[in-house]
Amino acid sequence: MNAAVLDRPASKGNAGTKRAVRLPEHIVEVISDSGEGAQRCGQALASVAARSGNGIWTVEIIPAEIQPPARSVAGASGIRIRIGSKQVTNGGDETDLVVAFNEQVLLGRVRAGELKQGATILLENMWGEHRDPTIVKSYVEAVKGLKEAGFRVIDLPLEKECRALMSDARRGKNMFVLGVLCNIYSLDLQLARDQIALTFGKKDQKVIDSNVRLMEAGFAWGEANLDFKYEIPAEKAKVPQIVVNGNTAVALGVLASGMDICAMYPITPATSASHYLSDCFERVGGIVHQAEDEIAACAFAIGASYAGRCAVTITSGPGYSLKQEGIGLAVMAEIPLVVVNVMRGGPSTGQPTKVEQADLLTAVYGSHGDAPKVVIAATSIEDCFYSMITARKIAETFNMVVVVLTDASLATAQQPFTRPSFNEEWLAPPIDQSPLPEGAKPYDWDKVTGIARRFSPGQPNGMHTITGLAHDRASKVAYDPIINEEGLRMRSLKLATLQKTLKTPPVFGDPEGDLLVVGWGSTQGVIEEAVQRLRDEGLKVSALQMRFIQPMPSGIKDILKRFRKVMTVEGTWADRPDEDEVIDQENRRYAPLAMMLRARTLIDVDCWTEARGQPIKPGLVAKALRAKLAE
């Protein structure tokens, strides 16, 4: 990492004697036991940096258990913040600096290989003087081992410093750390004060003032006790921006799309999207319905859409599995429905708090029988917003189910993007209650597009019985083979019609070369960063990111044919012939998108995958691409 020493005071608008080292970017983690506020600290730091003009990306560190035992290696709870001088699109590689509230949660991150060699560690030192000799021994041994491993460990007296300001030091450590980090990264104190006021805006003013004092004390401690300081150049945005996570972006997209009914059942990591809607939806005429289970949530959304609206149901992998029968009903009855699947590790309960891209084939081919659905994979936090608007439009235009795939990485990550400017074209038109022509049929499919006019309950001359059984154009149950095949054909034609309207996705890099890397969904940022590193070395590598998976846009095969080798990068499992003796080309299981591209294009598409429950790192992708080029 290139660095330069500044010849001026480090802090922006604050007195300071240390000179700051200028860096293009830095990665910092704040980790603690659950309930100690590490995530709130990191989110506040990210917001302050973003308001300063830095690019930021956050990755929440969430333990598998809701309330793991205190001081446990597997119980690390916290957040990673990547701060850059330019736009940041992913969580980056290993961490440069860590603030840890105890040595056990820190060891969990070290053993997972998340820290850079020689990283700086600010470690709460109260454990070295604990009344329990076992804890003291654990702390001393951990610190010794960390130093021997080459890490720089600095004592951080959180308990002592916070107890001087409040009786319950545990509740104030996170804001003290915020101040320390604002000092380290030369961030403006007033922006930090403003952020605290925003964070605790619903609290009493005494609470805000107390947290400001803690933050200022942390800033002063850092200035007086640390021998280093950094500055990451920032440039104020020229247009208004917002800083939200992917789930909030999804919720904002629901609001902007004109959908006004969300039916859901709480499930990690999707729940916060419906929580956000619950806070504001009613003020704009919307309704959040918390059903008794996932099946009921899907059925409620289908009923609302049948009544004339377009509803959304938000869930994660296990919940999506439970919704499958209901989704099949919506397909058969041709009722518009938007389903958001915030993917997580599986199968079964899997890893509820960890990221994985394992639901693609379920989204495309799930349900029994032929049940064509549109599948969109959001590629960024900003795209989480716009995908909801697109999904609503497609669902109502084609009377189809539209599945929007995000994942735990997008759901909890924060990133600034341009504040959307509302456009009335995003909204659905008023419900059509005008009389229908005499003899109109609810499934009078167009022979070219497969689309039929949508009937709303109550429309004169539109009375009919809805059914999930095979039916004719009049919605009458029919087992006649010709009628059944006609329904199958028409529902499939709608996908083909939509496909004709899709633009071919752009290639990142040159239009031809030695290797094309294809991804989908949230991997866009990490793939493009890895590809750019190789391109800077003169290698002929390009990237293609898929947003529409079902249907796929035209032109994909033509792009793939222009490269000597093609491989996908996906956050899921695929067999590895080079690692497992029993795996060969005859029995190898490919990653989902690789399988689909191989079937669609008849091109030998390889794949590289990682399913460790963590966001993929650009350094690992770059290493995999070099290996592929060397074959």
C-alpha positions as CSV (number, residue, x, y, z in Angstrom):
1,M,0.0,0.0,0.0
2,N,1.4,3.4,-1.0
3,A,1.6,5.9,1.7
4,A,2.8,9.5,2.1
5,V,3.5,11.6,5.2
6,L,1.5,14.8,5.3
7,D,3.3,18.0,6.2
8,R,0.3,19.5,8.0
9,P,-1.7,18.7,11.1
10,A,-3.5,15.4,10.9
11,S,-7.1,16.2,12.0
12,K,-9.5,18.2,9.8
13,G,-10.4,21.3,11.6
14,N,-9.1,20.0,15.0
15,A,-5.9,20.8,16.8
16,G,-3.3,18.1,16.4
17,T,0.4,17.6,16.7
18,K,0.9,14.3,14.9
19,R,1.4,14.1,11.2
20,A,-0.9,11.7,9.4
21,V,0.1,9.1,6.9
22,R,-1.9,9.4,3.8
23,L,-3.4,6.1,2.5
24,P,-5.5,5.3,-0.5
25,E,-7.6,3.0,1.7
26,H,-7.7,1.2,5.0
27,I,-9.7,-1.7,6.5
28,V,-10.7,-1.5,10.2
29,E,-12.7,-3.9,12.3
30,V,-14.5,-3.4,15.6
31,I,-15.3,-6.7,17.4
32,S,-16.9,-7.5,20.8
33,D,-19.3,-9.8,22.5
34,S,-22.9,-9.5,21.3
35,G,-24.7,-6.6,22.8
36,E,-21.7,-4.3,23.3
37,G,-22.4,-2.1,20.4
38,A,-19.5,-2.8,18.1
39,Q,-21.8,-2.7,15.0
40,R,-23.3,0.6,16.0
41,C,-19.8,2.0,16.4
42,G,-18.7,0.8,13.0
43,Q,-21.9,2.0,11.3
44,A,-21.4,5.4,12.8
45,L,-17.8,5.5,11.7
46,A,-18.8,4.5,8.2
47,S,-21.4,7.2,8.0
48,V,-19.0,9.9,9.2
49,A,-16.4,8.8,6.6
50,A,-19.1,8.8,3.9
51,R,-20.2,12.2,4.9
52,S,-16.6,13.3,4.6
53,G,-16.5,12.2,1.0
54,N,-14.8,8.8,1.4
55,G,-16.0,5.6,-0.3
56,I,-17.0,3.0,2.3
57,W,-18.2,-0.5,2.5
58,T,-19.2,-2.3,5.7
59,V,-19.4,-6.0,6.4
60,E,-21.3,-7.1,9.6
61,I,-19.7,-9.8,11.6
62,I,-22.5,-11.8,13.1
63,P,-22.1,-14.9,15.3
64,A,-24.2,-18.0,14.5
65,E,-25.9,-18.0,17.9
66,I,-28.3,-15.2,18.9
67,Q,-26.6,-14.8,22.2
68,P,-23.3,-16.7,22.3
69,P,-21.4,-17.0,25.6
70,A,-19.3,-14.0,26.5
71,R,-15.6,-14.1,25.7
72,S,-15.9,-17.0,23.3
73,V,-13.8,-17.5,20.1
74,A,-16.9,-18.3,18.0
75,G,-18.9,-15.4,19.5
76,A,-17.3,-12.4,17.7
77,S,-19.9,-9.8,16.9
78,G,-18.9,-6.6,15.1
79,I,-18.3,-5.0,11.8
80,R,-15.6,-4.4,9.2
81,I,-15.3,-1.0,7.5
82,R,-13.3,-0.5,4.3
83,I,-12.6,3.2,3.9
84,G,-11.3,4.4,0.5
85,S,-10.4,7.6,-1.3
86,K,-12.6,6.5,-4.2
87,Q,-15.7,4.4,-4.5
88,V,-15.6,1.1,-2.6
89,T,-17.6,-1.8,-4.0
90,N,-16.7,-4.7,-1.6
91,G,-15.2,-5.5,1.8
92,G,-11.7,-5.9,0.5
93,D,-9.0,-8.3,1.6
94,E,-7.5,-8.7,5.1
95,T,-8.0,-6.2,7.9
96,D,-5.3,-3.5,8.6
97,L,-6.5,-2.4,12.1
98,V,-8.7,-4.1,14.7
99,V,-10.3,-2.8,17.9
100,A,-11.2,-5.7,20.1
101,F,-13.2,-5.6,23.4
102,N,-11.6,-8.9,24.5
103,E,-8.9,-11.3,23.3
104,Q,-11.2,-14.3,22.7
105,V,-13.3,-12.6,20.0
106,L,-10.1,-11.3,18.5
107,L,-8.6,-14.9,18.3
108,G,-11.7,-16.0,16.3
109,R,-10.9,-13.4,13.6
110,V,-7.2,-14.3,13.7
111,R,-7.8,-18.0,13.3
112,A,-10.2,-17.3,10.4
113,G,-7.3,-15.6,8.6
114,E,-9.1,-12.2,8.5
115,L,-6.2,-10.1,9.7
116,K,-3.3,-8.8,7.6
117,Q,0.1,-9.9,8.6
118,G,1.5,-7.3,11.0
119,A,-1.9,-5.7,11.5
120,T,-2.4,-3.2,14.4
121,I,-4.6,-4.4,17.3
122,L,-6.1,-2.1,19.9
123,L,-7.1,-4.5,22.7
124,E,-9.1,-3.8,25.8
125,N,-6.6,-4.4,28.7
126,M,-9.0,-4.8,31.6
127,W,-8.7,-8.6,31.3
128,G,-5.0,-8.6,32.3
129,E,-6.1,-7.4,35.8
130,H,-9.2,-9.5,36.1
131,R,-10.0,-11.1,39.5
132,D,-10.3,-14.5,37.8
133,P,-6.8,-15.8,37.3
134,T,-7.9,-18.1,34.4
135,I,-9.0,-15.0,32.5
136,V,-5.8,-13.2,33.2
137,K,-3.8,-16.2,32.0
138,S,-5.9,-16.4,28.8
139,Y,-5.3,-12.7,28.1
140,V,-1.6,-12.8,28.8
141,E,-1.1,-15.9,26.6
142,A,-3.1,-14.5,23.8
143,V,-1.2,-11.2,23.8
144,K,2.1,-13.0,23.8
145,G,1.0,-15.3,20.9
146,L,-0.3,-12.3,18.9
147,K,3.0,-10.4,19.3
148,E,5.0,-13.5,18.4
149,A,2.9,-13.8,15.3
150,G,4.0,-10.3,14.2
151,F,0.9,-8.3,15.2
152,R,1.3,-4.9,16.9
153,V,-0.8,-5.1,20.1
154,I,-1.6,-1.8,21.9
155,D,-3.4,-1.6,25.2
156,L,-6.7,0.1,25.1
157,P,-8.1,1.0,28.6
158,L,-11.7,1.1,27.6
159,E,-13.2,0.0,31.0
160,K,-11.0,2.5,32.9
161,E,-11.7,5.5,30.6
162,C,-15.4,4.9,30.2
163,R,-16.0,4.3,34.0
164,A,-14.7,7.8,34.6
165,L,-17.6,9.1,32.5
166,M,-20.5,6.7,33.4
167,S,-21.3,4.0,35.9
168,D,-22.0,1.3,33.3
169,A,-18.8,1.3,31.2
170,R,-20.0,-1.5,29.0
171,R,-22.7,0.7,27.6
172,G,-20.2,3.4,26.6
173,K,-17.3,1.6,25.1
174,N,-18.6,1.7,21.6
175,M,-18.8,5.5,21.5
176,F,-15.4,5.9,23.1
177,V,-14.0,3.6,20.3
178,L,-15.8,5.8,17.7
179,G,-13.8,8.7,19.0
180,V,-10.5,6.8,18.9
181,L,-11.2,5.8,15.3
182,C,-12.2,9.3,14.3
183,N,-8.8,10.4,15.6
184,I,-6.9,7.7,13.9
185,Y,-8.6,8.4,10.5
186,S,-8.5,12.2,10.9
187,L,-12.3,12.6,10.7
188,D,-14.1,15.7,11.7
189,L,-15.3,15.8,15.3
190,Q,-18.4,17.8,14.4
191,L,-19.5,15.2,11.8
192,A,-19.1,12.6,14.6
193,R,-21.2,14.7,16.9
194,D,-23.9,15.1,14.2
195,Q,-23.9,11.4,13.6
196,I,-24.4,10.6,17.3
197,A,-27.3,13.0,17.4
198,L,-28.8,11.2,14.4
199,T,-28.1,7.7,15.8
200,F,-29.7,8.5,19.1
201,G,-32.3,10.9,17.8
202,K,-35.2,9.2,19.4
203,K,-33.5,9.2,22.8
204,D,-33.5,11.9,25.5
205,Q,-31.0,14.7,25.0
206,K,-29.1,13.5,28.0
207,V,-28.4,10.3,26.2
208,I,-27.1,12.1,23.2
209,D,-24.9,14.4,25.3
210,S,-23.5,11.4,27.2
211,N,-22.5,9.6,24.0
212,V,-20.9,12.8,22.6
213,R,-18.8,13.1,25.7
214,L,-17.7,9.5,25.4
215,M,-16.8,10.0,21.7
216,E,-14.8,13.2,22.5
217,A,-13.0,11.4,25.3
218,G,-12.0,8.7,22.9
219,F,-10.8,11.2,20.4
220,A,-8.7,12.9,23.0
221,W,-7.3,9.6,24.3
222,G,-6.2,8.7,20.7
223,E,-4.5,12.0,20.2
224,A,-2.6,11.7,23.5
225,N,-1.7,8.1,23.5
226,L,-1.3,6.8,19.9
227,D,1.8,7.4,17.8
228,F,0.1,7.0,14.5
229,K,-2.6,8.7,12.5
230,Y,-4.0,8.2,9.0
231,E,-5.7,10.3,6.4
232,I,-7.6,8.8,3.5
233,P,-8.2,11.6,1.0
234,A,-11.9,12.4,0.4
235,E,-13.8,14.3,-2.1
236,K,-17.3,15.6,-1.3
237,A,-20.0,14.2,-3.5
238,K,-21.2,16.7,-6.1
239,V,-24.8,15.3,-5.8
240,P,-26.8,14.3,-2.7
241,Q,-26.2,10.8,-1.5
242,I,-27.6,8.3,0.9
243,V,-25.8,5.7,3.0
244,V,-28.0,2.6,3.6
245,N,-27.6,-1.2,3.7
246,G,-29.1,-3.5,1.1
247,N,-32.2,-4.4,3.2
248,T,-33.0,-0.7,3.7
249,A,-32.5,-0.2,-0.1
250,V,-34.9,-3.0,-0.8
251,A,-37.5,-1.4,1.5
252,L,-37.0,2.0,-0.1
253,G,-37.4,0.4,-3.5
254,V,-40.7,-1.1,-2.3
255,L,-41.9,2.4,-1.3
256,A,-40.7,3.9,-4.6
257,S,-42.3,1.2,-6.8
258,G,-45.8,1.9,-5.6
259,M,-46.3,-1.5,-4.0
260,D,-48.2,-0.9,-0.8
261,I,-48.5,-4.4,0.7
262,C,-45.7,-6.4,2.2
263,A,-46.5,-9.8,3.8
264,M,-43.6,-11.4,5.7
265,Y,-42.5,-13.6,8.5
266,P,-39.3,-12.8,10.4
267,I,-36.2,-14.6,9.2
268,T,-32.5,-13.8,9.3
269,P,-31.1,-12.0,7.4
270,A,-34.1,-10.5,5.7
271,T,-36.1,-9.2,8.7
272,S,-34.7,-5.7,8.8
273,A,-36.2,-4.8,5.4
274,S,-39.7,-5.4,6.8
275,H,-38.7,-3.6,10.1
276,Y,-37.8,-0.5,8.1
277,L,-41.2,-0.7,6.2
278,S,-43.0,-1.2,9.5
279,D,-41.6,2.2,10.7
280,C,-42.8,4.2,7.7
281,F,-45.1,2.2,5.4
282,E,-48.4,3.2,7.0
283,R,-47.5,6.9,6.6
284,V,-47.7,6.5,2.8
285,G,-50.7,4.2,2.8
286,G,-48.8,0.9,2.9
287,I,-49.4,-2.2,5.0
288,V,-46.9,-4.6,6.5
289,H,-48.6,-7.9,7.4
290,Q,-46.7,-10.2,9.7
291,A,-48.2,-13.6,9.1
292,E,-48.1,-16.6,11.3
293,D,-45.6,-18.4,9.1
294,E,-44.0,-18.2,5.7
295,I,-46.7,-20.1,3.8
296,A,-49.4,-17.7,5.1
297,A,-47.2,-14.7,4.2
298,C,-47.0,-15.8,0.6
299,A,-50.7,-16.6,0.5
300,F,-51.6,-13.2,1.9
301,A,-49.4,-11.5,-0.7
302,I,-51.0,-13.5,-3.5
303,G,-54.5,-12.6,-2.3
304,A,-53.6,-8.9,-2.1
305,S,-52.3,-9.1,-5.7
306,Y,-55.3,-10.9,-6.9
307,A,-57.5,-8.1,-5.5
308,G,-55.8,-5.7,-7.8
309,R,-52.6,-4.6,-6.1
310,C,-49.0,-6.0,-6.6
311,A,-47.7,-7.3,-3.3
312,V,-44.3,-8.3,-2.1
313,T,-43.2,-11.0,0.3
314,I,-39.7,-10.8,1.7
315,T,-37.8,-13.9,3.1
316,S,-34.6,-15.9,3.1
317,G,-33.8,-19.5,1.9
318,P,-35.8,-21.7,4.3
319,G,-38.8,-19.3,4.0
320,Y,-38.5,-19.4,0.2
321,S,-38.7,-23.1,0.3
322,L,-41.9,-22.9,2.3
323,K,-43.4,-20.4,-0.2
324,Q,-42.9,-22.7,-3.2
325,E,-46.4,-24.1,-3.4
326,G,-47.9,-20.7,-3.1
327,I,-45.5,-19.4,-5.8
328,G,-46.7,-22.2,-8.1
329,L,-50.3,-21.1,-7.5
330,A,-49.4,-17.5,-8.5
331,V,-47.7,-18.9,-11.7
332,M,-50.7,-21.0,-12.6
333,A,-53.3,-18.3,-11.8
334,E,-51.0,-15.6,-13.4
335,I,-51.2,-13.3,-10.4
336,P,-48.4,-10.6,-10.2
337,L,-46.2,-11.2,-7.2
338,V,-42.7,-10.0,-6.2
339,V,-40.7,-12.3,-3.9
340,V,-37.4,-11.1,-2.3
341,N,-35.0,-13.9,-1.3
342,V,-32.1,-12.6,0.9
343,M,-29.9,-15.6,0.5
344,R,-28.0,-17.2,3.3
345,G,-26.0,-20.4,4.0
346,G,-27.9,-23.7,3.6
347,P,-29.3,-26.3,3.2
348,S,-31.9,-26.6,5.9
349,T,-31.2,-24.0,8.7
350,G,-27.7,-23.9,7.4
351,Q,-25.8,-20.7,8.5
352,P,-28.5,-18.1,9.2
353,T,-26.1,-15.2,9.7
354,K,-23.6,-16.1,6.9
355,V,-23.6,-15.3,3.2
356,E,-24.0,-17.7,0.3
357,Q,-25.3,-17.6,-3.3
358,A,-26.8,-21.1,-3.2
359,D,-30.5,-20.4,-4.1
360,L,-30.1,-19.6,-7.8
361,L,-31.4,-22.9,-9.2
362,T,-34.2,-23.0,-6.6
363,A,-35.3,-19.5,-7.8
364,V,-35.2,-20.4,-11.5
365,Y,-36.5,-24.0,-11.4
366,G,-38.2,-24.4,-8.0
367,S,-41.8,-25.6,-7.7
368,H,-43.1,-28.8,-9.2
369,G,-44.2,-28.7,-12.8
370,D,-43.2,-26.1,-15.3
371,A,-43.5,-22.8,-13.4
372,P,-41.7,-20.0,-15.3
373,K,-40.6,-17.1,-13.2
374,V,-38.5,-14.0,-13.7
375,V,-35.3,-14.0,-11.6
376,I,-33.3,-10.8,-11.0
377,A,-30.1,-10.8,-9.0
378,A,-29.3,-7.4,-7.5
379,T,-25.7,-6.5,-8.2
380,S,-25.1,-3.7,-5.6
381,I,-26.8,-1.9,-2.7
382,E,-28.0,0.7,-5.1
383,D,-29.4,-2.0,-7.4
384,C,-31.3,-3.4,-4.5
385,F,-33.4,-0.2,-4.7
386,Y,-33.9,-0.1,-8.4
387,S,-34.5,-3.9,-8.7
388,M,-37.7,-3.5,-6.7
389,I,-39.0,-0.9,-9.1
390,T,-38.2,-3.1,-12.1
391,A,-39.7,-6.2,-10.4
392,R,-43.0,-4.5,-9.8
393,K,-43.2,-3.3,-13.4
394,I,-42.5,-6.7,-14.8
395,A,-44.8,-8.5,-12.5
396,E,-47.8,-6.3,-13.4
397,T,-47.0,-6.1,-17.1
398,F,-46.6,-9.8,-17.6
399,N,-48.8,-11.1,-14.7
400,M,-45.9,-13.1,-13.4
401,V,-43.9,-14.0,-10.3
402,V,-40.7,-12.0,-10.2
403,V,-38.0,-13.2,-7.7
404,V,-35.4,-10.7,-6.6
405,L,-32.2,-12.3,-5.2
406,T,-30.0,-10.4,-2.8
407,D,-27.9,-12.0,-0.1
408,A,-26.6,-11.5,3.5
409,S,-23.6,-9.6,2.1
410,L,-25.7,-6.9,0.5
411,A,-28.4,-7.0,3.2
412,T,-26.1,-5.8,6.0
413,A,-23.4,-3.9,4.1
414,Q,-23.5,-0.1,3.8
415,Q,-22.4,2.0,0.8
416,P,-23.2,5.6,-0.3
417,F,-24.9,6.0,-3.6
418,T,-26.7,8.9,-5.4
419,R,-30.0,9.8,-3.7
420,P,-32.7,8.6,-6.0
421,S,-34.9,11.3,-7.6
422,F,-38.5,10.1,-7.5
423,N,-40.1,9.4,-10.9
424,E,-43.9,9.0,-11.2
425,E,-43.3,6.4,-13.9
426,W,-42.1,4.1,-11.2
427,L,-45.6,3.8,-9.8
428,A,-48.3,1.4,-10.9
429,P,-51.3,2.9,-12.7
430,P,-54.7,3.0,-10.8
431,I,-56.6,-0.3,-10.6
432,D,-58.7,-0.7,-13.7
433,Q,-62.3,-1.2,-12.8
434,S,-63.8,-0.3,-16.1
435,P,-66.4,-2.7,-17.6
436,L,-65.0,-5.5,-19.6
437,P,-66.4,-6.4,-23.0
438,E,-69.2,-9.0,-23.1
439,G,-67.7,-12.4,-23.3
440,A,-64.2,-11.4,-22.2
441,K,-62.1,-14.3,-20.9
442,P,-59.7,-14.0,-17.9
443,Y,-57.0,-15.9,-19.8
444,D,-57.5,-14.7,-23.3
445,W,-53.8,-15.1,-24.1
446,D,-52.2,-13.2,-26.9
447,K,-50.9,-15.8,-29.3
448,V,-47.6,-13.9,-29.9
449,T,-46.7,-12.7,-26.4
450,G,-48.7,-15.0,-24.1
451,I,-50.0,-12.0,-22.1
452,A,-53.6,-11.8,-21.2
453,R,-55.5,-8.8,-19.8
454,R,-55.5,-8.7,-16.0
455,F,-59.0,-9.0,-14.5
456,S,-59.6,-7.4,-11.1
457,P,-62.4,-8.6,-8.8
458,G,-65.5,-6.4,-9.1
459,Q,-65.0,-5.5,-12.8
460,P,-68.3,-5.7,-14.6
461,N,-68.4,-8.7,-16.9
462,G,-65.3,-10.1,-15.3
463,M,-66.7,-12.6,-12.9
464,H,-64.8,-15.9,-12.9
465,T,-63.5,-18.6,-10.6
466,I,-59.7,-18.5,-9.9
467,T,-58.1,-21.9,-9.8
468,G,-54.7,-23.5,-9.3
469,L,-55.7,-26.4,-11.5
470,A,-55.0,-26.6,-15.2
471,H,-57.6,-24.4,-16.9
472,D,-58.8,-23.0,-20.2
473,R,-59.1,-19.4,-21.3
474,A,-62.3,-19.0,-19.3
475,S,-60.5,-20.2,-16.1
476,K,-62.6,-23.4,-16.2
477,V,-60.8,-26.5,-14.9
478,A,-59.7,-28.6,-17.9
479,Y,-57.7,-31.7,-18.2
480,D,-57.8,-31.8,-22.0
481,P,-54.2,-32.4,-23.2
482,I,-54.4,-29.7,-25.9
483,I,-55.8,-27.1,-23.4
484,N,-53.1,-28.0,-20.8
485,E,-50.4,-27.6,-23.4
486,E,-51.8,-24.3,-24.5
487,G,-51.5,-22.9,-21.0
488,L,-47.9,-24.2,-20.6
489,R,-47.0,-22.6,-23.9
490,M,-48.5,-19.2,-23.1
491,R,-46.9,-19.0,-19.7
492,S,-43.5,-19.7,-21.3
493,L,-44.1,-17.2,-24.1
494,K,-44.2,-14.4,-21.5
495,L,-40.6,-15.2,-20.6
496,A,-39.6,-15.2,-24.2
497,T,-41.4,-11.9,-24.8
498,L,-39.6,-10.2,-21.8
499,Q,-36.3,-11.6,-23.0
500,K,-36.7,-9.7,-26.3
501,T,-36.8,-6.4,-24.4
502,L,-33.6,-7.0,-22.3
503,K,-30.3,-5.3,-23.1
504,T,-27.1,-7.4,-23.4
505,P,-25.1,-6.6,-20.2
506,P,-21.9,-4.6,-20.8
507,V,-18.4,-6.2,-20.6
508,F,-16.1,-4.8,-18.0
509,G,-12.8,-4.5,-19.9
510,D,-12.0,-5.4,-23.5
511,P,-14.6,-7.2,-25.6
512,E,-12.2,-10.1,-26.3
513,G,-9.2,-11.7,-24.6
514,D,-7.8,-14.7,-22.8
515,L,-10.3,-15.0,-19.9
516,L,-13.8,-13.8,-19.3
517,V,-15.1,-13.9,-15.7
518,V,-18.8,-14.2,-15.3
519,G,-20.6,-13.4,-12.1
520,W,-24.1,-12.7,-10.8
521,G,-25.6,-10.7,-8.0
522,S,-23.5,-9.3,-5.2
523,T,-20.1,-10.5,-6.6
524,Q,-19.9,-7.7,-9.1
525,G,-17.7,-5.4,-7.0
526,V,-15.2,-8.1,-5.9
527,I,-14.9,-9.6,-9.5
528,E,-14.3,-6.2,-11.2
529,E,-11.7,-5.2,-8.6
530,A,-9.9,-8.5,-9.1
531,V,-10.1,-8.2,-12.9
532,Q,-8.8,-4.7,-12.8
533,R,-5.8,-5.8,-10.7
534,L,-4.9,-8.3,-13.4
535,R,-5.6,-5.8,-16.2
536,D,-3.2,-3.4,-14.6
537,E,-0.6,-6.2,-14.9
538,G,-1.2,-6.3,-18.6
539,L,-3.3,-9.5,-18.6
540,K,-6.2,-9.9,-21.0
541,V,-9.0,-10.5,-18.6
542,S,-12.5,-9.1,-18.7
543,A,-15.7,-9.5,-16.6
544,L,-19.4,-9.9,-17.3
545,Q,-22.1,-9.5,-14.5
546,M,-25.5,-11.1,-14.9
547,R,-28.4,-9.3,-13.4
548,F,-31.3,-11.0,-15.3
549,I,-30.8,-14.8,-14.9
550,Q,-34.3,-15.9,-16.0
551,P,-34.7,-15.0,-18.8
552,M,-31.1,-14.4,-19.9
553,P,-30.6,-11.5,-22.3
554,S,-29.6,-12.1,-25.9
555,G,-26.0,-11.8,-26.9
556,I,-24.5,-13.7,-24.0
557,K,-23.2,-16.6,-26.2
558,D,-21.6,-14.1,-28.7
559,I,-19.7,-12.5,-25.8
560,L,-18.4,-15.8,-24.4
561,K,-17.2,-16.9,-27.8
562,R,-14.8,-14.0,-28.0
563,F,-12.7,-15.3,-25.1
564,R,-10.2,-18.2,-25.0
565,K,-11.4,-19.3,-21.6
566,V,-14.6,-18.5,-19.6
567,M,-15.2,-19.1,-15.9
568,T,-17.8,-18.1,-13.3
569,V,-17.0,-16.8,-9.8
570,E,-19.9,-17.7,-7.4
571,G,-20.4,-17.7,-3.7
572,T,-21.6,-21.3,-3.4
573,W,-20.3,-24.9,-3.7
574,A,-18.8,-26.6,-6.7
575,D,-16.7,-29.8,-6.8
576,R,-12.9,-29.3,-7.1
577,P,-11.2,-32.0,-9.3
578,D,-7.7,-30.7,-8.3
579,E,-8.5,-31.2,-4.6
580,D,-10.6,-34.4,-4.3
581,E,-9.3,-37.6,-5.8
582,V,-12.8,-39.0,-6.5
583,I,-13.9,-36.0,-8.5
584,D,-13.4,-35.9,-12.2
585,Q,-15.0,-34.4,-15.3
586,E,-17.6,-37.1,-15.4
587,N,-19.0,-36.6,-11.9
588,R,-18.1,-33.0,-11.1
589,R,-20.9,-30.7,-9.9
590,Y,-20.6,-27.2,-11.4
591,A,-21.7,-24.0,-9.8
592,P,-25.3,-22.9,-10.7
593,L,-24.6,-20.1,-13.2
594,A,-21.8,-22.2,-14.8
595,M,-24.3,-25.0,-15.3
596,M,-26.9,-22.7,-16.8
597,L,-24.4,-21.0,-19.1
598,R,-23.0,-24.4,-20.3
599,A,-26.5,-25.5,-21.1
600,R,-27.5,-22.3,-22.8
601,T,-24.4,-21.6,-24.9
602,L,-22.8,-25.1,-25.2
603,I,-19.5,-23.4,-24.3
604,D,-17.1,-25.0,-21.8
605,V,-17.6,-22.7,-18.9
606,D,-15.5,-23.5,-15.8
607,C,-16.2,-22.2,-12.3
608,W,-14.4,-21.1,-9.2
609,T,-16.4,-20.9,-6.0
610,E,-16.1,-20.2,-2.3
611,A,-18.7,-21.0,0.3
612,R,-17.1,-20.2,3.6
613,G,-20.0,-18.0,4.9
614,Q,-18.0,-14.8,4.3
615,P,-17.9,-12.3,1.5
616,I,-15.4,-13.3,-1.2
617,K,-12.2,-11.3,-1.2
618,P,-10.8,-9.8,-4.4
619,G,-7.3,-11.1,-3.6
620,L,-8.6,-14.7,-3.6
621,V,-10.4,-14.1,-6.9
622,A,-7.3,-12.6,-8.5
623,K,-5.3,-15.7,-7.4
624,A,-7.9,-18.0,-8.9
625,L,-7.9,-16.1,-12.2
626,R,-4.1,-16.2,-12.4
627,A,-4.3,-20.0,-11.9
628,K,-6.9,-20.3,-14.7
629,L,-4.8,-18.3,-17.1
630,A,-1.8,-20.5,-16.3
631,E,-3.6,-23.7,-17.3
